[in-house]
């Protein structure tokens, strides 16, 4: 089910949104929905990654700073940096 939602934008953003809508022959609301869905997808993916990281840390599945530093130094020296 779809529900209406109010969004507040400044005049510049509304003008740009209207220009995009006109150029693509789509409604302003269609573009707003696309933008919000893309934002939700990206933020939710990030949130899931954070949760996985916290779960891994809680299990003790972590790498020490020293280990990462040593691996990075080895990689850089291998590449001649």
C-alpha positions as CSV (number, residue, x, y, z in Angstrom):
1,X,0.0,0.0,0.0
2,X,1.3,3.5,-0.9
3,X,0.9,6.4,1.5
4,X,1.2,10.1,0.9
5,X,4.3,11.9,2.4
6,X,5.1,15.5,2.7
7,X,8.6,16.7,1.8
8,X,10.0,20.2,2.4
9,X,12.5,21.5,-0.2
10,X,14.0,24.8,-0.9
11,X,13.0,26.7,-4.0
12,X,16.3,25.9,-5.8
13,X,15.8,22.2,-5.4
14,X,12.1,22.3,-6.4
15,X,13.1,24.3,-9.5
16,X,15.7,21.7,-10.4
17,X,13.3,18.8,-9.7
18,X,10.7,20.4,-11.9
19,X,13.3,20.9,-14.7
20,X,14.2,17.2,-14.4
21,X,10.5,16.2,-14.4
22,X,9.8,18.2,-17.5
23,X,12.9,16.9,-19.4
24,X,12.0,13.3,-18.7
25,X,8.3,13.7,-19.1
26,X,7.8,12.3,-15.6
27,X,5.9,13.6,-12.6
28,X,7.7,15.3,-9.8
29,X,6.4,12.7,-7.4
30,X,7.9,9.9,-9.6
31,X,11.4,11.4,-9.3
32,X,11.0,12.0,-5.6
33,X,10.0,8.4,-5.1
34,X,13.0,7.2,-7.1
35,X,15.3,9.4,-5.0
36,X,13.9,8.3,-1.7
37,X,14.0,4.6,-2.7
38,X,17.7,4.9,-3.8
39,X,18.5,6.7,-0.5
40,X,16.8,4.0,1.6
41,X,18.5,1.2,-0.3
42,X,22.0,2.8,0.2
43,X,21.4,3.7,3.9
44,X,19.9,0.3,4.7
45,X,22.8,-1.5,3.0
46,X,25.2,0.6,5.1
47,X,23.2,-0.2,8.3
48,X,23.3,-3.9,7.6
49,X,27.1,-3.7,7.1
50,X,27.4,-1.9,10.5
51,X,25.3,-4.6,12.1
52,X,27.4,-7.4,10.6
53,X,30.5,-5.6,11.8
54,X,29.2,-5.3,15.3
55,X,28.1,-8.9,15.4
56,X,31.6,-10.0,14.2
57,X,33.2,-7.9,16.8
58,X,30.9,-9.3,19.5
59,X,32.0,-12.8,18.4
60,X,35.7,-11.7,18.6
61,X,36.1,-12.0,14.8
62,X,38.4,-9.0,14.5
63,X,41.8,-8.2,13.1
64,X,44.4,-6.3,15.2
65,X,45.7,-2.9,14.1
66,X,49.2,-4.4,14.1
67,X,48.2,-7.2,11.7
68,X,46.5,-4.8,9.3
69,X,49.5,-2.4,9.4
70,X,51.9,-5.3,8.7
71,X,49.8,-6.6,5.8
72,X,49.6,-3.1,4.4
73,X,53.4,-2.5,4.6
74,X,54.0,-5.9,2.9
75,X,51.6,-5.0,0.1
76,X,53.1,-1.6,-0.4
77,X,56.7,-2.9,-0.4
78,X,55.6,-5.6,-2.9
79,X,54.3,-2.9,-5.2
80,X,57.5,-0.9,-4.8
81,X,55.9,2.1,-3.0
